[in-house]
Amino acid sequence: MLYLRVLLLASTILTSATMAAAAVAPTKMTIAYASIGPRSAPLWAADEFGIFRKYGIEPQVIFVRGAPTLVAALTSGDMDIGYTGGTAVLGASVAGIDLKILAVLTNRVTYDVVARPSIKRAEELRGKRFGVTSIGGTLWMGGVLGLEKLGLDIARDDIRVLVIGDQVVLGQALEDNRIDATVLDLVFSKRLAQKGFTILAELHKSNLPITSTSIVARQGYAQKNPQLMENFMKAVMEGIAFVLGPPNKAATIKLLQRRLHVSEKEAEEGFVDMLIGMDKKPFASMDGLRNIQRLMKQRNPKMAGIKVEDLVDDQILRRLDDSGFIDKLFAAHGVK
């Protein structure tokens, strides 16, 4: 009889332990990002330093070359969350795809306009080749806004826009004389400046509104998985707090060095770039979305009918902010 009681107790404990383990088993989530740059650091940090797992998420973080491919993957359900620019969401909206912007980590243009050493003034870009990642993409938008700031117009000034690739590829194309100018993050532009290339403008000083690095998801997926989405947003916010936290500076620079495949000095410049461009509380700027809409409707008149406010769903972010969760994260990581 005693043996049976012991056996029953052991069975009960084992069953309870199995159920508890199942209850806390992390949920798999596939997260795609479309740009390799310093402002992807919160995502990389959340992945590498176990922050996603802390919030019950088993992440698969994948680089997808180009926003159109990322949107297609989100639409098909192959990816759950996208880390991309606001241009992808406006384009998807016109196509009837239910993408929503959950947060925007960068609400202004932060690129440098970089040109070949022989080009010293903005007006010398007339008739020249300008490299971008994709037509209609965030980097293209930043380039167009930057050229506008310099008093140039792509059509009027016969600036030939060439689709080249991501920022690493763009920098190489500039060195190889396949293009005459482009826009790049500081981590890439500094390296070229040291080689004699011309920095025509540091756009982060101009405060040009744009919806750049954004977190996006299908509305149906977000509505179906409210707790998972909240956990994801908590993890991203802690990723932001981590990379901005002074005690984590050395770890963040090493992270950038690994992910960007650059030297330690260049990674330090990338860290500065990240600090310049990233918003601590990543609420979407409507001015940034309207700027994108203005440029995109030149190519697609249907863009004019979009109400940009309807593209944003920041309920979770606002709830985390109102509850004090975000401020507590910043305090814990020494962010002021």
Rosetta blueprint (number, residue, H / E / L):
1 M L
2 L H
3 Y H
4 L H
5 R H
6 V H
7 L H
8 L H
9 L H
10 A H
11 S H
12 T H
13 I H
14 L H
15 T H
16 S H
17 A H
18 T H
19 M H
20 A H
21 A H
22 A H
23 A H
24 V H
25 A L
26 P L
27 T E
28 K E
29 M E
30 T E
31 I E
32 A E
33 Y E
34 A L
35 S L
36 I L
37 G L
38 P H
39 R H
40 S H
41 A H
42 P H
43 L H
44 W H
45 A H
46 A H
47 D H
48 E H
49 F L
50 G L
51 I H
52 F H
53 R H
54 K H
55 Y L
56 G L
57 I E
58 E E
59 P E
60 Q E
61 V E
62 I E
63 F E
64 V L
65 R L
66 G L
67 A H
68 P H
69 T H
70 L H
71 V H
72 A H
73 A H
74 L H
75 T H
76 S H
77 G L
78 D L
79 M L
80 D L
81 I E
82 G E
83 Y E
84 T E
85 G L
86 G H
87 T H
88 A H
89 V H
90 L H
91 G H
92 A H
93 S H
94 V H
95 A L
96 G L
97 I L
98 D L
99 L E
100 K E
101 I E
102 L E
103 A E
104 V E
105 L L
106 T L
107 N L
108 R E
109 V L
110 T L
111 Y L
112 D E
113 V E
114 V E
115 A E
116 R L
117 P L
118 S L
119 I L
120 K L
121 R L
122 A H
123 E H
124 E H
125 L H
126 R L
127 G L
128 K L
129 R E
130 F E
131 G E
132 V E
133 T L
134 S L
135 I L
136 G L
137 G L
138 T H
139 L H
140 W H
141 M H
142 G H
143 G H
144 V H
145 L H
146 G H
147 L H
148 E H
149 K H
150 L L
151 G L
152 L L
153 D L
154 I L
155 A L
156 R L
157 D L
158 D L
159 I L
160 R E
161 V E
162 L E
163 V E
164 I L
165 G L
166 D L
167 Q H
168 V H
169 V H
170 L H
171 G H
172 Q H
173 A H
174 L H
175 E H
176 D L
177 N L
178 R L
179 I L
180 D L
181 A E
182 T E
183 V E
184 L E
185 D L
186 L H
187 V H
188 F H
189 S H
190 K H
191 R H
192 L H
193 A H
194 Q H
195 K L
196 G L
197 F L
198 T E
199 I E
200 L E
201 A E
202 E E
203 L H
204 H H
205 K H
206 S L
207 N L
208 L L
209 P E
210 I L
211 T L
212 S L
213 T L
214 S E
215 I E
216 V E
217 A E
218 R E
219 Q H
220 G H
221 Y H
222 A H
223 Q H
224 K H
225 N L
226 P H
227 Q H
228 L H
229 M H
230 E H
231 N H
232 F H
233 M H
234 K H
235 A H
236 V H
237 M H
238 E H
239 G H
240 I H
241 A H
242 F H
243 V H
244 L H
245 G L
246 P H
247 P H
248 N H
249 K H
250 A H
251 A H
252 T H
253 I H
254 K H
255 L H
256 L H
257 Q H
258 R H
259 R H
260 L H
261 H L
262 V L
263 S L
264 E H
265 K H
266 E H
267 A H
268 E H
269 E H
270 G H
271 F H
272 V H
273 D H
274 M H
275 L H
276 I H
277 G H
278 M L
279 D L
280 K L
281 K L
282 P L
283 F L
284 A L
285 S L
286 M H
287 D H
288 G H
289 L H
290 R H
291 N H
292 I H
293 Q H
294 R H
295 L H
296 M H
297 K L
298 Q L
299 R L
300 N L
301 P H
302 K H
303 M H
304 A H
305 G H
306 I L
307 K L
308 V H
309 E H
310 D H
311 L H
312 V E
313 D L
314 D L
315 Q H
316 I H
317 L H
318 R H
319 R H
320 L H
321 D H
322 D H
323 S L
324 G L
325 F H
326 I H
327 D H
328 K H
329 L H
330 F H
331 A H
332 A H
333 H L
334 G L
335 V L
336 K L
